[in-house]
């Protein structure tokens, strides 16, 4: 995956950006394996508890999950 600024990705996905738009995303990973530079997806509320341990630079999530975000977030209606 070529790197992309989070603000540019938000625009491409028509997502609402929360956090630093200058973060550079270099890959996609699961919540458990994500590291700095990765983006991950929050697709099920039962995984909210994992957000505190997630090392991703950003998470794609719904508005309902936003209060649990510990990093930058892209808010979309359906993160899948």
C-alpha positions in Angstrom: 0.0 0.0 0.0 1.4 3.4 -0.9 1.5 5.8 2.0 -1.3 8.4 2.3 -2.0 11.3 4.7 -5.0 10.6 6.9 -6.7 13.8 5.7 -6.5 12.6 2.1 -7.8 9.2 3.0 -10.7 10.8 4.9 -11.6 12.8 1.8 -11.4 9.7 -0.4 -13.7 7.8 1.9 -16.0 10.7 2.6 -15.2 10.2 6.3 -15.3 12.7 9.2 -11.7 13.2 10.4 -11.0 13.3 14.1 -7.4 14.0 15.0 -4.3 14.8 13.1 -4.8 14.8 9.4 -1.1 14.9 8.7 -0.6 11.3 10.1 0.9 9.2 7.3 -0.8 5.8 6.9 1.5 3.1 5.5 -0.6 0.0 5.9 -3.8 -1.7 7.1 -3.8 -4.2 10.0 -6.1 -5.9 12.5 -6.6 -4.2 15.8 -4.4 -6.8 17.5 -1.4 -6.5 15.1 -1.6 -2.9 14.1 1.5 -0.7 14.7 2.3 3.0 14.2 1.5 4.0 10.6 -1.3 1.4 10.3 -5.0 2.0 10.1 -7.5 -0.5 11.4 -11.2 -1.0 11.5 -13.7 -1.1 14.4 -16.5 -3.2 13.0 -18.1 -4.6 16.1 -18.9 -2.9 19.4 -17.7 -5.9 21.4 -14.1 -5.0 20.3 -14.2 -1.5 22.0 -12.2 -2.8 24.9 -9.3 -3.5 22.4 -9.1 0.2 21.4 -7.1 1.0 24.5 -4.4 -1.5 23.6 -4.4 -0.9 19.8 -1.2 0.6 18.5 -2.7 1.8 15.1 -2.3 5.4 14.2 -5.9 5.6 13.1 -9.1 3.7 13.3 -12.1 3.6 10.9 -15.3 3.5 13.1 -18.9 4.7 13.5 -20.0 7.7 15.4 -21.2 5.5 18.2 -17.6 4.1 18.7 -15.9 7.5 18.6 -16.0 8.1 22.4 -13.8 5.0 22.8 -11.1 6.2 20.4 -7.6 6.5 21.7 -6.1 7.6 18.4 -7.1 9.5 15.3 -10.3 8.3 13.8 -12.2 8.3 10.5 -15.9 8.2 11.2 -18.1 6.5 8.6 -21.6 5.1 8.6 -20.4 1.6 7.8 -16.8 0.7 8.4 -16.9 -2.6 6.6 
